[in-house]
C-alpha cells in the first residue's frame, strides 16, 4: 500500500514537472529573443549608447506592428563596458544562457574581433552596424556599416580633388587598435598609387580615452607648413571631444588644414562647441540633414522616442550613420526571418542575400547576395555651427562593398564568401 502511494505521488510529480516544463517552453516560444551588445559605460559609451536605444526603438516599432512571425521581439541587453575581452564573455552569455536568436552590436573592430570566435563556435548571428577596415568576411556576420571603398577611399579622393582643397600631404591620426591601423595601411597603399610619398604621410596613434591633443595638434600645424595638408581622423570614442576642442583652441581652421573624420557624427559632436569646427568634414553613408520623406520620418520617430523615454539630453537628440545602419539591420533581419519562416541561423543567413529596404539615406538599399555587406551611398559632409552636416559631395548611388581592399596585394580573389 505504502509502495503504491509513493508511486502515485511520483507519477503525479512527474506529470506536474512535465506540464511545468511544457508551459515554460511554450511561454518562451511566445517571444523571439534579440541580443543587444553595446558599451553603455567606458570610453565607447559616447558612441554606443545611442545604438542600444535605437535598437530598442526599432524593436518597439516592429512589435507594435505585430512582431516577427506573430511573435513579439524580446530585447536582452548587456553592457561589455568598453572592455574588449568582456565582449566575448557577454556574447557567449547571450548565445548560450539567454538563448538569443540574433545579436545586434559592437562598435570597435577590436570588440568585433573579440566576439567572432564565439559566434563561429556557437553558430550565432551578429549584425555589425559600424564602418570598419574590411579585410574580413565571416559567415556569421552581416556588416551594415561601410567597407573602406564606401567611406575611406572616396573621402581621400575628395580631399585630393580641387573641390576638396587639393591636399598633397596627409596626417593619418587614429586610436591605437585594429580599425585605424588597418584602414591607414589601406590608405597609405592608395596614396602611394596616386604618387604620394611616405615623406608626405605622417601616421600618429593615441590610446583609447586619450585626452591631451595639444602636442599632436601643434605637430599637425608644423607638418602643414610643408604643403597643402589634410588630416584623416580614425579617432574613436570620447577622445574625439578633446581633439576637436584642441583644434578650436589652436585656431586650426578647415580652410587651413581640413580634418575628415570616419568615426565622428552628429552624436559625438553633441558634446563639443562646433562653431570653431565649421567646414571640417566627415564621411559617412548617412547624415541627419539628408532631405527625403523616409529620413524625415526616421528623425521625427527618434526625437519622439527620446522624449517619450526621457533619454539623457532628449531635447537635443540626433540621428547618425551607425544608428541608421542598426535600424536597417534589424528590419532586414526581420524580413529574412519571415522569408525563411524560421529564426534558424543558417536559414536566415541564406535568406539575407538580396534583402532590400527603403532607407533614410535616400535609397532602396540591398544586402549583397554573396559578401554579407550592404550596397551603400557615400556622403561627405561639412560640420555646421549647429553640429549638423552640410553634404558637399555624394556618390551617384549605392556602391557595392569591397570587403577585401584591392590596394592590398593578394586580395583580388577574396570578394565573396
Buried (B, 14 or more C-beta within 10 A) or exposed (E): EEEEEEEEEEEEEEEEEEEEEEEEEEEEEEBBBBBBBBBBEBBBBBBBBBBBBBBBBBBBBBBEEEBBEEBBBBBBBBBBBBBBEBBBBBBBBBBEEBEBBBBBBBBBBBBBBBBBEBBEEBEBBBBBBBBBBBBBBBBBBBBBBBBBBBBBBBBBBBBBEEEBBEBBBBBBBBBEBBBBBBBBBBBBBBBEEEEBEEEBBBBBBBEBBBEEBEEBBEBBBEBBEEEBBBBBBBBBBBBBBBBBBBBBEBEBBBEBBBBBBBBBBBBBBBBBEBEBBBBBBBBBBBBBBBEBEBBEEBBEBBBEBBEEEEBEEBEEBBBBBBBBBBBBBBBBBBBBBEBBEBBBBEBBBEBBBEBEBBBBBBBEBBBBEEBBBBBBBBBBBBBBEEBBBEBBBBBEEBBBBBBBBBBBEEBEEBBEE
